[in-house]
Amino acid sequence: MSIGETIQYHRKRLGLSQEDLGQQLNLSRQTISLWENGQTVPTVDNFVRLKEIFGVSVDALLGCEPDTPVGEKPQPVETYRFSLTEDDNKIRYKVWLTALVRTLLIPFVFLTVMLLLAYNGTVTSTKGTLVTQHDLKDAVPLIVFILIVYTIAAVRTLKKNINLYNRHFSQSQSNVYEYNTFYNYFTASIEKNNETTSFYKIYFEDIEKIEDSEHFFSLIRSDIRFDIPKRLLPEKSFCSFLAKSNPTKTKTVKKADAWTITSVILFIASFFSVYLAMLLVNQSVPDVHDIHSVFEKMRLFFIPLPISLASIIFGFILKKMKYYNYKKNIVIGCIMAVILCMYGCLAFIGTDTSDDSDAPVLALEQYIGMAIPEAKNIETTDWTEKKQTVSRGYIYYTTTVRFDEQAAKQLESGIAKSKKWIHSIPSDLSSITSSLGDSEDFDCAVIYNMDENSFNTLPEKRGSYKFLNAFYNEDEDCLTIVEYLISYK
């Protein structure tokens, strides 16, 4: 270390600022800065005064060790020799066990949420037609089974690790630990029965992480962890110096207080806010096939939004209070707030064009001369303003009509008696059929030329014609009506 680096080291070790040290020497802060940057060096008088302030020799300040006999070790700045008490090990055990339990619970919570979300969704056929909607109770047996299997695996893992850790703790209580700190490194030795079993020499720059907890200072390198009880350390120890010198590496582990508990609760609540919104929508829509009602109820996604916003605000409060784990509240709050707003806004998008008008159903009754039973729900999308274009024309509206079982049987009976329904679309009629006719997902259909008052035939002349298509699917008890304009060439 240079003279400037040595002065800086001892100044920080004592927790002094450049201005504080300057006041003790009757010098300006700029003079101390010049020393530490290596631009100037102290005078002999200043070296003597620095020696008294830092409690070290002038040789040490000059960066050179005094002459020592061959084989004699250099003298450490600080020395700590101790054995871990039973209380020390209990504290370490509690911290380790909490971390292990948290690690085991996270995958289970994540898996459970994914299952609940999956079972709260819809299942579609290979043709993209809505088939069924799972109820939440369908997921209960599978979740219970996974819970039992995971609990057994977690208990076995806990038992195995607890036995190993208890054995480690029982051995560590009989060990004697000695830490010696020097100017740019420290040594750690472990003795058992007056014999050194392990020895480590760690340079300060090789320390990857520093944990400052209530009872321990922990210096962590990739392959080993050094725990030093705080009860043995003076207020201005080498550990506090390292923590202040490396704020990016230092993690302050605070005791679980009201702030920490609130942070965890808001994090969990934010994580489940989307699922809560989905439950609200699912419970408020009597029939999931009624897409218009589903879109209308999507505004319920705004109800849990205050939870995510509270998590974000609380995260910034923790940041101001210098809690190290404030980021998780801000990140999860932002992600969930965006998702909730995106889905909530669908209520305003989806209701612009859709309604439950039965006008298309009444028109179909008039054209085909056949009564249509009362529908369970009707969803009509009006495209007259937004111009839903198709090949050689555009669509006026599309209507989806769903029936209960009894009404569906009445409709199927009427279709069987009518001569205006066909069971497949001939290839020569494909040019005047709406895009829904390209699908095979129907049992019978009607192609009505509204301008020529003809059924299932090509126009007599070329030109633009207004058509009405009706498709019925017996498996789903669903009738689809499309009114559109096509240029026939």
Summary of the structure (lengths in Angstrom):
residues: 489
radius of gyration: 38.6
end to end distance: 90.8
largest distance: 117.7
contacts: 1377
relative contact order: 0.06
helix: 49%
strand: 22%
